[in-house]
């Protein structure tokens, strides 16, 4: 029997092998993907997201982030800030936050963060961030570097901006290495759909992904609630992580998941290896969704 989990890991291994070949050089930005994300974040500017849900999601991503290790008035960066939805909760905790995004979403972030006087903004990619090397007290990039041609190079670019001992928090799509075999098989089917949907014009893509949110995300998420109340462990059920999320989040993520042309996935060991090769140490992974979130400190 074909094993979906093994196949998804093989695809991750192949992509990882190509991007870690010595001497590999390629433009580390896909203009089409950048433009698509700009349209996505203009359509879903996150203003409809409740404060409670934003805080809950934020805690999931930042569960392993070492807030106590930051110096007073720490200065850091958000690489791929999108709408600024995470910067809203980071900025009040630090001295200065540089919000960076190459897409038109940077204008959405400026509007959403207008009240944050300690934020600055740059319309740039991960390879041309307007920051001096070895200058930042922390950095993070959540759900971004798996959408660029060379994820490993993107991590290295982030690490270069950090001071020695500064933390970098990453969230990269996982290759289902902690899931049962059938989970990867199901992903393979959805990935075929993603490749087709992501080629549609944006208006059609938006319509299809919103139908997916209503017809797939919402029923499965609500079914997971009922099963959990019946005493079952639902953590390995598809989309069970959305059981406590709003329909707005489902709509956002359906577009994000099925409307993006470039997507890479990695096992935990591959992420650890990329982080270590980039000059990070004391790497720690979160053991809860979303997978994989990891933090490391610059050597």
C-alpha positions in Angstrom: 0.0 0.0 0.0 1.3 3.5 -0.9 2.1 5.4 2.3 1.0 9.0 2.2 3.1 10.0 5.2 6.2 8.5 3.7 5.5 10.2 0.4 5.0 13.6 2.0 8.3 13.1 3.9 10.0 12.1 0.6 8.8 15.4 -1.0 10.1 17.4 1.9 13.4 15.6 1.8 13.8 16.3 -1.9 13.0 20.0 -1.5 15.4 20.1 1.4 18.2 18.4 -0.5 17.9 20.8 -3.4 18.0 23.9 -1.3 21.0 22.7 0.8 23.2 21.9 -2.2 26.6 23.7 -1.9 26.8 26.8 -4.1 23.1 26.9 -4.9 22.1 30.4 -5.9 18.6 31.5 -6.8 16.5 34.6 -6.4 14.9 34.1 -3.0 11.6 35.7 -3.8 8.7 34.7 -6.0 7.0 37.8 -7.3 3.7 36.0 -8.1 3.5 34.6 -4.5 4.3 38.0 -3.1 1.5 39.6 -5.1 -0.9 36.9 -4.1 -0.2 37.4 -0.4 -0.7 41.1 -0.9 -4.2 40.4 -2.3 -4.9 37.9 0.5 -4.1 40.3 3.3 -6.0 43.1 1.7 -9.0 40.8 1.6 -8.5 39.6 5.1 -6.9 42.4 7.0 -7.6 40.7 10.4 -9.7 43.5 11.8 -12.6 41.2 12.2 -10.5 38.8 14.3 -11.4 39.1 18.0 -8.9 40.1 20.6 -9.4 36.8 22.4 -8.9 34.7 19.4 -5.8 36.7 18.3 -4.3 36.2 21.8 -5.0 32.5 21.7 -3.4 32.1 18.4 -0.5 34.3 19.4 0.1 32.1 22.5 0.3 29.0 20.3 3.1 30.5 18.1 5.0 32.2 20.9 4.7 29.3 23.4 8.5 28.7 23.3 9.6 32.3 22.9 12.0 33.4 25.7 10.5 36.8 26.6 12.4 36.9 29.9 15.7 36.6 28.0 15.2 39.9 26.1 17.0 43.0 27.3 15.1 46.1 28.3 13.7 48.1 25.4 14.6 45.2 23.0 14.7 46.0 19.3 13.7 43.2 16.9 12.0 42.4 13.6 9.0 40.7 12.2 10.1 39.1 8.9 6.9 38.7 6.7 4.6 40.7 9.0 1.6 40.5 6.7 -1.2 42.5 8.3 0.8 43.0 11.5 -1.6 40.7 13.5 1.3 39.3 15.6 3.1 42.6 15.8 0.0 44.0 17.6 0.9 41.8 20.6 4.7 41.9 20.3 5.1 45.7 20.0 3.7 46.5 23.5 6.3 44.1 25.0 9.5 45.5 23.4 11.3 48.8 22.7 11.1 48.8 18.9 9.7 46.4 16.3 10.6 46.6 12.6 7.8 45.2 10.5 9.0 43.8 7.2 7.0 42.5 4.2 7.6 42.7 0.4 3.9 42.7 -0.5 1.2 45.4 -0.4 0.2 43.9 3.0 2.8 46.3 4.5 0.2 49.1 3.9 -2.4 47.0 5.8 0.1 46.6 8.6 0.7 50.3 8.8 -3.0 50.9 9.2 -3.5 48.1 11.8 -0.5 49.3 13.8 -1.1 53.1 13.5 -1.4 53.4 17.3 1.9 51.6 17.9 4.5 54.4 18.0 7.4 52.0 18.5 6.9 50.2 15.1 8.6 51.0 11.8 7.9 49.5 8.4 9.8 48.3 5.4 8.5 47.0 2.1 11.3 44.5 1.6 12.0 40.8 1.4 14.0 38.6 3.7 17.2 39.0 1.7 17.2 42.8 1.7 15.9 43.7 5.1 17.2 47.2 5.9 18.8 46.2 9.1 22.5 46.1 10.1 24.0 42.7 10.6 24.4 41.7 14.3 22.1 44.5 15.4 18.8 42.9 16.5 17.9 41.7 20.0 15.3 39.2 18.6 13.5 38.3 15.5 10.6 36.1 14.3 9.2 34.8 11.1 5.9 33.0 11.3 4.4 31.1 8.3 6.6 32.9 5.8 9.8 31.1 4.9 8.1 28.0 3.6 6.7 30.2 0.8 10.0 31.3 -0.6 12.3 29.4 -3.0 15.1 28.8 -0.5 13.9 28.4 3.1 17.4 27.7 4.4 18.8 30.9 2.9 15.9 32.8 4.4 16.7 31.5 7.9 20.4 32.5 7.4 19.4 36.0 6.3 17.4 36.4 9.5 20.2 35.1 11.7 22.7 37.5 10.2 20.6 40.4 11.6 20.7 39.1 15.2 23.2 39.9 18.0 25.1 37.0 19.5 22.8 35.2 21.9 19.6 36.7 20.5 16.6 34.4 19.8 14.9 33.7 16.5 11.4 32.2 16.5 10.2 30.3 13.4 7.1 28.7 12.2 7.4 26.4 9.2 4.9 24.0 7.7 5.5 20.4 9.0 5.8 17.3 6.8 3.4 15.3 9.1 6.3 13.6 10.8 4.2 13.3 14.0 1.0 12.1 12.3 -0.3 8.7 11.3 0.4 7.5 7.7 -3.1 8.3 6.4 -2.7 11.9 7.3 0.0 12.4 4.7 -2.1 10.5 2.1 -5.0 12.9 2.7 -2.6 15.9 2.4 -1.4 14.6 -1.0 -5.0 14.8 -2.3 -5.5 18.3 -0.9 -2.2 19.4 -2.4 -3.4 18.4 -5.9 -6.3 20.7 -5.3 -4.0 23.5 -4.1 -2.0 23.3 -7.2 -5.1 23.7 -9.4 -6.8 26.3 -7.2 -3.7 28.5 -6.8 -3.6 29.0 -10.6 -7.0 30.5 -10.8 -7.6 34.3 -11.1 -7.8 35.8 -7.6 -11.6 36.4 -7.6 -12.2 32.7 -8.6 -9.6 31.5 -6.1 -11.3 33.5 -3.4 -14.7 32.1 -4.2 -13.4 28.5 -4.2 -11.5 28.8 -1.0 -14.4 30.4 0.8 -16.5 27.4 -0.3 -13.9 25.1 1.1 -14.0 27.0 4.4 -17.8 26.5 4.6 -18.0 23.0 3.2 -14.9 21.4 4.7 -13.2 23.4 7.4 -16.4 24.3 9.3 -18.0 20.9 9.3 -14.8 19.1 10.3 -14.0 21.6 13.0 -17.4 21.4 14.5 -17.4 17.6 14.3 -14.2 17.6 16.3 -15.9 19.6 19.0 -18.6 17.0 19.3 -16.2 14.1 19.3 -14.0 15.8 21.9 -17.0 16.3 24.2 -17.8 12.6 23.8 -14.3 11.9 25.3 -12.4 11.1 22.2 -8.8 12.3 21.4 -9.2 14.5 18.3 -5.7 15.8 17.9 -4.9 13.7 14.8 -8.2 14.5 13.1 -7.9 16.8 10.1 -8.7 20.4 10.9 -9.4 19.6 14.6 -7.2 22.6 15.5 -10.0 24.8 14.2 -12.5 23.5 16.6 -12.1 26.6 18.8 -11.5 29.1 15.9 -13.9 31.5 14.3 -15.3 31.1 10.8 -13.3 34.2 9.9 -10.0 32.3 10.7 -11.2 29.4 8.7 -11.9 31.6 5.7 -8.5 33.3 6.0 -6.6 30.0 6.3 -8.5 28.3 3.5 -7.3 31.0 1.2 -3.8 30.9 2.6 -3.6 27.1 2.3 -5.2 26.5 -1.1 -4.5 29.9 -2.8 -0.7 29.8 -2.5 1.4 28.5 -5.5 4.6 27.9 -3.5 4.6 25.7 -0.4 7.4 23.7 1.2 7.1 21.3 4.2 9.8 20.1 6.6 10.3 17.5 9.2 11.4 18.6 12.7 14.9 17.2 12.1 15.2 19.1 8.8 14.2 22.4 10.5 16.7 21.7 13.3 19.4 21.1 10.8 18.7 24.3 8.9 18.7 26.3 12.1 21.9 24.8 13.3 23.6 25.4 9.9 22.4 29.0 10.0 24.3 29.6 13.3 21.6 28.9 15.9 21.9 26.8 19.0 19.9 25.7 22.1 17.0 25.0 19.7 13.7 24.2 21.2 10.5 23.0 19.5 6.9 23.5 20.7 5.2 20.2 21.3 1.7 21.6 20.5 0.0 23.0 17.4 0.9 24.7 15.1 3.7 22.5 13.9 6.5 23.3 13.8 7.3 26.3 15.9 10.9 26.5 17.1 13.3 29.0 18.7 17.0 29.1 18.6 19.7 31.5 19.8 22.5 32.9 17.7 25.9 31.4 18.4 
